[in-house]
Structure formats: C-alpha cells, structure tokens
Amino acid sequence: MILSEQEIIRRQAREQLMQSGIDPYPSDTFEVNVTTKDIHQNYEKRKTDYKDISIAGRLMSRRIMGSASFAELQDASGRIQIYLRRDDLCPGEDKSLYNTVFKKMMDIGDIIGIKGYVFTTEVGEISIHVTSLKLLTKSLKPLPIVKEAKDADGNLKTYDAFTDPEMRYRQRYVDMIVNPEVRETFVKRTQLVNSMRNFLADRGYLEVETPILQPLYGGAAARPFKTHHNTLDMTLYLRIANELYLKRLIVGGYDGVFEFSKDFRNEGMSRFHNPEFTQVELYVAYKDYEWMMDLTEAMVEKVAMDLHGTTEVQVGDNIINFQRPWKRYTMFEAIEHFTGIDISEMDEAGLRETAQKLNVPIDETMGKGKLIDEIFGEKCEGQLIQPTFITDYPVEMSPLAKKHKNKPGLVERFEAIANGKEICNSFSELNDPVDQRARFEEQLELGKRGDDEAMVLDEDFLRALEYGMPPTAGLGIGIDRLSMMMTNSNSIQDVLFFPQMKPEKKVVALTAAQYEELGVAKDLIQILQKIGMVTKQQFAEAKDGKLHQDVCGNKKKMKLKEVKNPSLEDVQGWIAKAGEE
C-alpha cells in the first residue's frame, strides 16, 4: 500500500490514541438530540431549547489559538461553528484531552460527538460552546481541501473545489462530504420518485416486482447483458425492460400495475446513458395512448410542483415549463417541420436517399423504422426544448404497439421530449397475438441482417396474449433522465450515486532498484517515499525546486544526520530520467 505523508501521520495518531486508552472507533451509542439545520433555523426563536445539546458530525476545519479554538462541524443537514476552551473540556488538572488529543491526534475529517450549549459570538455567528468532546471515528485519509472566502463584493467564493469528475464519481463518498450540495441532488431524486409513486398509488394502481434475471430479454430494442445459472445450466439475461412481465399481470386480471425497476442495457455510455438505469413502467387496462398522454402531463407537472413549487424549471440555459398542456406533433409532422421534407409515403430506398441528403449517419443493417428514427434523432429531437409529445410512429419502429385506429402504417405511440431529450415512451399496447407474432418475426429478420438491438420472439408472452389481454395503455419514464432535468444536472453520472466507471488504474510503487535507475541514492529513498514520490510519473511531473526543498526539509525533520542532501542538479537529473519514457 502506497501511503502519503498525511496518511502515515494519521495512522501514527491512531496508534497513539489506542496507546492512550482511547478507542478511535468506539462501538457505544452517541445520542444526538439536534441538527445543525435545526439550530440555525430555530435558535433565535427558542434560545432556551439549546442549553443542553448533543450533536455529532465531521470536523471540517479548525483554528487553534492556544487554550481556545474554533472549529467547524458538519452533519447531514449542514455546518456550524463550534468553540472549544481547554478549561471547559478539562476542568481538572489533566488537560490532555485538549492539549494532546484534540490539538495533536485529531484531524480534519474525523467524526466527533460533542455536548454543550448554543450561543452567538461577538460578530453574530451562531455557534456551539463545547463542554464535552468524544472521538467517534478517526479518519485515515485527508479530505480534499476546499476553501471558501468572501470576495471584495462580499460574495462567498469557493477555491480548490473537488471538481474532477473522475474522482467525484469514483469516490462519491468524498464528493458528498466536501460538496454538500451533491447530497441535495439525491434528496430531490428521492422526492421525485416518491411524488410519482404517490401519484400512481393514489389512483389505485398496484406497485409490483418482476424478474431481473430473465430467460429471454424483451420489451425494448437493446443489447442485453448475459450470464449463466449453474444449477439450472441455462443462460439468463439481465432485463432490458420489464414490459412483457407487467403485461402478463394485466392478462392475469389487474387493472393497473407499475414498477420502479433497475434495467440493464449493454450499450454505449455517455452523459445521457449508463448501462444500469432506473425507469418506472405503468400499464393500465381499458385505456389508450391519448389517455396516457393526459396522465403523463399531470404526473410530471406534479413532480415539478412537488420539487420546486413551480412548473418552471431551470435546465442549463433553458427554462423548461412543465405546465399542461404540452405541444403535440406526429412523427412525420415533426420531421417535415424541421427538415421541410415529407417522408410519410417513402419506402426504404427513399428514406435511405433522404438520410444521405440530410447527412444523417446510417448503415446497411438499418431497416425502414431505424432510418426514420435516425432522421428524427439527428434533425428534430435536439430542437424540442419545451415538453412536446411526438405521436403516431411508423409500425416498423414499434413492434409492441397497437396499429393506429385510422392511420394505416402507423401505430398508437408517443414519446415525450424536453430539453432535446426523450423522457418517456408510451403505446396503446398491441394485444392481438397473431399480429404480435408477425411483428416478432419481422424483428428476427432484422436480427439476421445484423441489427443486434432487434427483439427476440417470446413464446410464453405470445401464449399469455392468446388468453386475452384487455385494451391497455403502457408508459415508461426514465427516472435518471427526468432527475437530470429536475435537478439541473449536466450528466447522468450526477444523478447516480455510483455510476459505472472504467477500472481504476492501480498505482504501482517504484522498487528500490527503480529509484536507483533514476539516479536516487539509496539513503534518500525513504525520504522520497515519505513525501509521496513513489511513481515515475510523479517524478516526471515534479517541479525541481519544490522537490529539492521537500527532500532537504524532510531529511532534517527525520533527523537523518548521516544522509547527504541531494543537489538541485541531482533532483533535475531524476526528473529528466523519469521523463525519458
């Protein structure tokens, strides 16, 4: 394990605490009777309620001033200043809790429990006067240093913020500690889900669970993840959608079912796509897609009101108004509106020629439906900023949707698009088993042509339809995509606690022989390891003057009197050698 100087010091402090009889990870309960948010909101109104408080949180800063210190405590609801005075913490002769434990063995990031009373400082800041202090968890890794200061205009500015996306997404726990606003994003995501859940449950629809591991994947056009069950000796797939199982429940007699589900698609990743994602799917018997459009507007409008108290939501540079009613285009109307070309009567050859004319990327595996989808995606979708329903899709694009009641060649389907991105998909569900079998067989032919997103034929689902499924409207809403809009987040990774990441590159420390290859004297290696210079890349990126000062300074701190300081030229040689490869 490669440890930085700070990590070594913290481990030493941990050992010192244990030798002093202090457990750095005590198991007993610490009772908390207040939060920082409660104090800030109510202290001025109810001062007498805060004479005897007990609170716990993370130590985020401290200013030690001899026998008294100020520090900052952060709990789940916010931050508050605390004041520690040696004689209050240590009323007897033994002052070690303050002089040794607090000042020398505690660090930024440690979790502490304190008791005391709330007061207002001379400059008017609400603070806690600490009368009792207990270490609850010793932190062995230093937090990124995020500094805040007021500029000339009195505005609070943040410096050295923890902003690197790679680090933030990989170490979300650190991100939430030093960027508390990130926690608020996930609070709003939960509120969004609860708002939708309550909306649907209040209408009498049943929340259910369906299989994640499926013998056949279906319900969407996507490539699946595949695994193997040893006992059954069979291939299983992580579901790409839960549609076909929910429809089986409608066949079984429920009038309305919904599920908040984790689904998985083995496809590309972007700031709008993660291989593991969440959606809600809803199926209601005896309804059609027109009815479902009205319900979708009402539900999303309610979500905006529940989260923001208004239907207007800031999304990037745009103000999106989710107030009903939303604008509506048919698929062909939208393409004609944005390209000036009517494709409604075109065959596959005509669509291919039109796509090429419009510079839309296509390939030979694409059938008629895929070509239309590509034209729409390239030329229309990004221009739909305010919530808009796109309706009446070509039958080739929608293998699970019912044919339109009075528009031959189309199906009863809509997608809702806002800020240039799809947020939901809905059909009047196909319930004719003969027609459904034919559509599945068309998908099989597309698969033979190389379309790896074509659907497979599900015999059990067809059998269910043969028992009879009532006329049904279905809806799927991407929770991650909607959460991005409702929290003004730029990337899907910002609304997933732990988004999928590439494997972390492991840091391999230099061996003694490799240090010597760089020209480092043997007796200097321990100093370089102590200051964290443990990889060739670190040497290559180092500033010669600073590295020289660090080595000489730490040699003195470590009292290595027999070790000779390197010259600046020696250090420059190390750096040059490291940069040769």
N, C-alpha and C positions, 0 to 999 in steps of 0.2 A: 504494500500500500504506500502510495506517494503522499506525504503529508507536507503541507505548507508550514511556515514558521508559526503562524497563528494557531493552526491545528495542533501542533506539538505543544505549544504553551497551554492550550485549553485542556489537553489530555493530562498535562502535568498538574494543572489546577484541580482536575477531577481526582487525581491520586492524592493530592494534598488534602482535599475535602474529606476523603474517606479515612485518611490517616488521622484527621482531626475529630473523627467520630460523626461526621455529617454525611448522611446518605444523599448523594446527588440526584437520586431517583426514588424518593420516598413513596411508599405504597398507600399511606393512610389518606383518608378523605380530607380535602380542604374546602370547608364550607364557604360558598360565595353568596352574598346577600344583596349585591348591587352590580350594575354595569356602568361603564364609563358614559354610555349614552344617557342612561337614567340620571346620572349626576349632572351632566351638562344641561339636560332639559329641565330638571326639576329643583336643583339646589336653591336657586334664588327664591323659589316659591315656598319651599318646605325645608328650610335650613336645619330645623331641629331633627329631621329624619336622618341626618347624615353625621351624627355624632359618634356612631359606633358602627363602622362599616368593615366588611371583609370582601376583598376583591383579588382576583388572580389574572395574570396575563404575562406578556413577554416584555422584557426590558429592551427598549428601543433606542435609548440614548441616556447619557448621564454626564453631569458636570460636577466633579468632585472638588470641593472647596474646603479642605482641611477637615474640621469637625462637623461640617454640614454639607449636604449635597442635594442637587436637584436631579431628577431623572424623569423619564417618560415611560409610562406603562401602556401597552396596547392589549386590549381584549377583543373579543369577537365583534363588539359594537363600535369600537373607536379607540382613541388615545386620550390620556390625561396626564398632567404633570404630577409628580409625587415629590415630597420633601422629606429628606431623612436627616435626622440630627443624632449625632453619636450618643449623647447622654439620654435621649429618649429611648433609643434602641437598646442601650446598655446602661441601665440605671445604677448598676453596681460597679465594683472595681474592674471586672473583666470587660474590656472594650473590644475583644477580638471579633465579635460579630460584625462590627462596623469597620474597625481598622484593618482586619485581615480578611474576613470572608467577603464583605461587600466590596471593599476597595481593591483587593488583590486576587480574589478567587472567582468573582462573578464577572461576567462579560455581557456585551450586547448580544441579545438573542436568548439569554437564559430566561426560563419561565419561573416566576416568583409568585408567592402569595403574600399579601400584606393586610394588616389591620390598622385602623386609625380613624381619623375624622377629616371631614372636608372643610376647607377654609378658602378665603380669597386672598391672594398675595397683594402686596402694595401696588402692583401695576394692574391689578384687577383680574388676574388669571385664576380660575377655579382649580384648586389643587388638593391633593390628599397629604395630610401630615401623618407620616408613618410612625406607629408605635410598636409594631411587631412585623418582622420580616422572616420569610421562610423560603429557602430554595426548593423549588418543586421539580425542576428539570435542568440539568446542566447541558448547554449547547456546545457541541464539539466542533462545529463548523461556523466560521464567521459569516454573517449576513452581508449581502452587497450593501455598500454604504450609499444611502440615498439622502442627500442633503436638501433642506428647504431653507429659503431665506427670502426676505422681502426686498423687492427692488426699490428704485427711487420713488416710484409712484405708490408704494405700499402694497403692491400685489405680491402674493406668495408664489415664488418660483422654485421649481424642483431641479436639482443638479445631480449629475451622476446617477440618473434613474436606471432601474433594472429593466431595460427595454429590448434586449436582444431576443428575438422570437424563438430562436433555437433553445436558448437557456430557459426562457419563460415557459414554453410548452413542455419541455422535458422535465423541468423542476417546478411544477405548478405550485407545490407547497411553498417554495421560496417566493414565487410570484405573488401569492396571496398574502404573504407576510409583509413584504415591502411595498406592494401596490394594493392597498386595501380596497380600492375601487373595483378591482377584479372580482372580489367576493360579491359585490353588489350586482354584477352582471349575472352571476349564477343564482343569486336570490331572485332576480327578475325572471330568469328562465324557469325556476320552480313555480313562481307565481303564474307564469304563462300556462304551464301545464295544468296547474290547479284550476285556473279560470276555465280552460277548455273542458277539463274533467267535470267540473260542477255544471257547466252549461249543458253537457250531454246527459249527465246523470239526472239533472232536474227535468229533462224531457222523457225520462223513463227508460233510457237505453241502458243495456247491461254491459258493464265492463268485464271482459273475459281475457283469458290467456290461451294462446295456441302454440304449437311446437316451434321451437327454434331449429332443432335438427330435423330435417325432412328427407324422406326417401326420394322425392322429386322436388325440384325447385320450380316455382311458378308465381304468377301474379304480377310479373313485370318483365321488361326486356332488359336483362342484365346478366353478366357473367358471375357465377357463384363461387364461393369457397367450398372446397370438398374435403371430407375426412372419412375415416373408416371406423366402424364399430366392430371391435374384436369378437365379442360374444356372438353377435348376430351374423358376423362375417359378411357385412354389407356396406356399401358406400352410402354415406349420408351427406347432405348439403346444409350449410348454414342458410337460413331462409333469406331470400332477396325481397320478399314481401309476405304478408300474412293473408292476402286477399282470398285465396282459394279455400282456406280453412274457415274464415269468417263466413263465407257464402254457404259452406256446409252447415253452419249453425242456423242460417236463415232457412235453409231447407228443413232443418230439424224442428223449426217452429217458433224461434224467437223473432219478434218483430223489429228489433233494433239492437245491434251489438257494436261495441267499439273496443279497440285495444291500442294502448301506447306500447309500441314494440321497438326493440332493437333489431335492425335489419343489417345485412352484410352484402356488399357487392364488391367483387374482385376486379375493380376498375381503376382508372387513373385517379390521382389525387391533385387537388388544387385548393384555393382558398374557399371554394364552394363545395368541395367533395371530400369526404372522409370514408374509408372503406367500411367503418362501423358507424351507423347513424340511427336516429330516432324518428319515427313517424307515428301519427295516430291514423288509424283506418276506421271508418264508420260505414255500416251497412244498415239501411232502413227499408223494410218491406213496404210495398204498395206506394212507393214514391218514384219520381223520375229526376233527371238531372236538372230540370228547371227548378223544381222544389229544392234540390240540394244547393243550387246557386244562392237562393234566398237564405238558407240556413248558414252557408259559409260566410256570407256577408255579415250576418248577425253575430256569428261566433267571433270572427276576427275583430269586428268593431268592438265587441265586449272586451276582448283581450286588451286592445289598445286603451280602453277606458279604465280597466282594472289596473293596468301597469302605470299609466301616465295621467289619468284623469282627463284625457282629451283624445280625440281621434286623430289628431295631427302628431306625427312622429318624425323627429329628425333622423334621416338616414344619409350619412355622408353629407353631400352638398344639397340634398333634396329634402323638402318637407313632404312626407307622404301622408295623405289624408285617407284614413280607412273608413270614413263615414259612408253609410249606404245612401243611394245605390251606386254600384261600380259600373264603369263603362263596359260595353259588350261589343265584340267583333266576332264574326265567324272566322275560321282559319283562312279561308280564301279571301274574305274581305280584308283581313289584316295584311296579307301578302300583297294584294292589289294596292292597298292604301300606301304601303311603304316602298313598293317597287314599281308601281304603275303597270304591272303585268298580271293579267287574269290567267291563272293556271288551272281553273276549275274543270276544263274539258281536256286537259293534256294527258297523253299516255306516257309511259315510262321514257320513251325516246325523247319526247318533247320536254319532259321535266329535266332530263339529263342535259339537254341542249340549253335550257333556260338557266340551270345551275351554273354551267360553264360560262354563259354570257354574263351572269351576275358575280362571277369569280367566287363561287361557293365551293369549298373543297369537297369532293366526292370521290368514290372509288367504284370499281366494277361489282362489288358484292351488294351494293345498295339497290333495293327494290323501290317501287313507286312510293310507298309510305315513308321510307327512310329519306328519299330525295326531297320530299315535301317538308319533312321535319328539319332537314339541314338548311333548306332555303329559309324557312321561318326562323330558325335559330340564329342564322347569320344576319338576316336583313330586318327582322321585326322585333324579336324578343327584347333586345337591349334598348329599344326605343320606348318601351312601355314602362313608364315611370310610376304614374298613379295606378292604383289597383284596377286591373282590367281582366275581364273574363274573355278567353278565346274559346269559341264553341264550334261544334259540328265538324269533327275531324274526318278525313278520308278513312274508309273502312280498313285499308291496308295498314294504317298506323295504330289500330286499336283492336287487337284480337279478342278482347274480353268485353267489349262494349256492344250494346244493342244497336241494330241498324235504325237509322233515323226514320221516324214515322211518316215523313212526307218529303224527304230529300234523298233520292236514290244515290247510292255510292258513298253516303256519309253515315257516321254513327253519332249517337247522342252522348257527347263527351264535352267536358270543358276543363281548361286549366286556368287557374288564377295566377296572374303575373303582376309583380310590383317591383319597382326599382330595377327593372330589367331582368328579373329572375323569377322562375316558377316557384310558387309557394304551395300549390296543391293541384291535384288531379282527380277528376270525377267522371263517372259514367252512369247512364242508365244501363244497368248490368245485363249482359247477354244471358238469357235463361232458356234459350232454345238449344237443347243438347245436340241436335243434328247440325245446326249452324255452327255451334261451338266446336264440334269435331272437325268440321271442314276448315275452320279458321286455324285450329291447331295444326292440321295437316299442311296448310299453307306456310305456317311458321317452320315446320320441319323442312320444307323445300328451301326456305331461306337459309336455314342452318347448313344444308348441303352445299349452298353456294358460298359458304364461308362466313355468314353472319353469326358470330359467337354470342350475340345477345338475343338470338331468336328463342322463342319459348319452346318448351318440351310438351309432349302430349301426356296429360294426366288422366289415366283411365278411371281412377276412383272418383275424381271430380266430375267427370262426364257421367258416371253412374249416379252420383248424387243428383245432378241436374235431371236425369231421367226419372227420378222420383218426383220431380217438380219443385222448382224454386219460384216463389211469387215474384211479380214485378218488383224490382229492387233498385234503389239508388245507392251508389257507393262513393266514398270520398277518402282520399289520402292526403294528409298535410305533413310536410317536412318540418319537424319541430326545430331542428338545428337552423334551417334557413329562415324560418319565421323568427326565431330567437335572435339571429343576427340583425334582422330589421328592427325588432322591438327594443334592442339594446344598443343600436347604432354601432355594431361591431363590424370590422372590415373583413374578417376572415372567420371561417367556420371553426378554426382552431381556437378562436377567442371565446366560443360558447360551449366548448367541450372541455371538461376538466382535464382529461388526459388523451389528447389527440394522438393518432398513430404517427410514429416518428421513425426515421431511418435508425438502424442500430447505432448506439453511441460509440464513437471512436475511443478505444481504450488507450490511455497514456502509458507508454512503456518507458520506464526509467532507464537512464544510461547505466551501464555497468562501470565498474572501476576501470576496466580496460578501455572502454569507450571515452571516459573522461580523459584518460591519458593520451588517447589518439588525438584529442582536441588540443593537447599541449598543457593540460592541467596537472600541476604537481600533486603527488599522492596525498600530501598532508593538507591540501586545500579542498579535497573532495567533500569532506564532512561539512565544511562551511557552505559550500555551494548547495549541498542537499538541504541544509538548514534554512537557507533563504529561498528554497523552492526552485532552484535552477537544476532541473532534473531531466530535461529533454533537449535534443539537438535543436529543435525549432525554437525553444525558449532562448537558447544562446544566439541563434541566428537573428532573432528579433530584438535582442537586448541593446540598450544604449551603453556604449563603452564606459563613459564617465560614471554613470549611476552604478553599473555593475562593479566597477572598481571600488567605489565608495562603500557599497554594501559588503563586499568581501572583506575589505580592510576594517570596517566598523564592526562586523560580526566576529572577526578574529579577536579583536580587542575585548568584546563582550564575553566571548567564550574563554578568555584568558589563556589563549594558546601562544604563550610567550616564545616557544621554541619554533613556531611556524613563521616563515618569512612572508611578508606581504608581496603579492604579485605587483609588477609594474603595470602602468597603463598600457604599455606596448604588449605585455603578456596577455592582458584581457582582450585587446584588439585582435591578437592572434587567435584566441579561442573563437571569437565571433566570426572571424574570416574563415576559419576552418569549418565551422558549423554551417556556413552559408555556401560552401562549395558544392554541396549535393542538391 
